[in-house]
Amino acid sequence: MPAPAARVVLDWGTSSFRAFLIGPEDRITARIESPDGIATLSREDFPRVLAAALAEWRATHGDLAIVAAGMIGSRNGWVELPYADCPAGEADLAALARAVPVADGLTITFLPGLTDRAAHPFPDVMRGEETQLVGLGLERDRTVVLPGTHSKWATIAGGRITRFQTVLTGELFAVVSQHAFIARMAAPPEATDLAAFDRGVDAARDGRGRTAGLLQKLFSVRAGWLSGGLAPAEMRDYLSGLVIGSEFAEAGTSGWFPPDGALTLIGAPALVAVYTRAAAAFGLDAEAAPADIAVTGALRIARGVSGFPQG
């Protein structure tokens, strides 16, 4: 009998490529990361990038059973997979996965995304974050926040992902800090200025009886500098607090704050740290999720796909 294929999880997103070699008991035994996200590549580049990344693992282990999550399964990726409808659990996502022969004898099991058709004004979508939510575990009801370029707020209830919304927080911060007036004035601090960040969160949280929204408050970055209220080295972190604080303010208004005030955060440690700080300002208690849960989630979904090795 031939040895079973070694399992590999791809987390291939817009800005990065990550591959994980999976050993017994679903342990990660090796990993590869590069900036080869789909935004930097053409569709013709995908086979070359994958073959180069996995060459050593193939030489050592032979056959590879590959499962791929993230934007590689989007309209701009290698193969477009459909979206499962909320509410959705592991079986709903596995049912829409598809094994595709891609190149050089490799077959990839692409995982679908997730859509919330009840979102207003159009159905909301995610690709990749659903594997993190599954990896976190669907057995406990909770509210989850996934900070990032396009932050997500999601509700898990009854063993399924029941709803979610996307917020353009990270992208807005990048655009304003790199291309708007602040880019010409702000001096990058040597470390995060938490006091300036807190001032931004407070500005977003406390309207002082006014109805000003984020569009008006964004100008306070410039007004603070002109009035001497903000030093150039404080502007970026004040802006960060302002946009993250506005995300929380909008989430509260939209009914996303759980009754018990408990949130779970999934993301990079630096983002989780500032989101924890912002959550506290809104009276919420945030806990950080374990690392590498996207890998755990991809494997859990793949177990429901016919023919994929169980490990």
Salt bridges, closest charged atoms under 4 A:
ASP11 OD2 - ARG18 NH2 2.56
GLU25 OE1 - ARG27 NH1 3.38
ASP26 OD1 - ARG7 NH1 2.76
ASP26 OD2 - ARG303 NH2 2.09
ASP45 OD1 - ARG48 NH2 3.47
GLU80 OE2 - ARG75 NE 3.19
ASP85 OD1 - ARG117 NE 2.78
ASP92 OD2 - ARG160 NH2 3.19
ASP104 OD2 - ARG58 NH1 2.97
GLU171 OE1 - HIS150 NE2 2.53
ASP198 OD1 - ARG277 NE 2.75
ASP202 OD1 - ARG205 NH2 3.15
ASP206 OD2 - ARG208 NE 3.60
GLU287 OE2 - ARG140 NH2 3.14
GLU287 OE2 - ARG142 NH1 3.63
ASP292 OD2 - ARG31 NH2 2.89
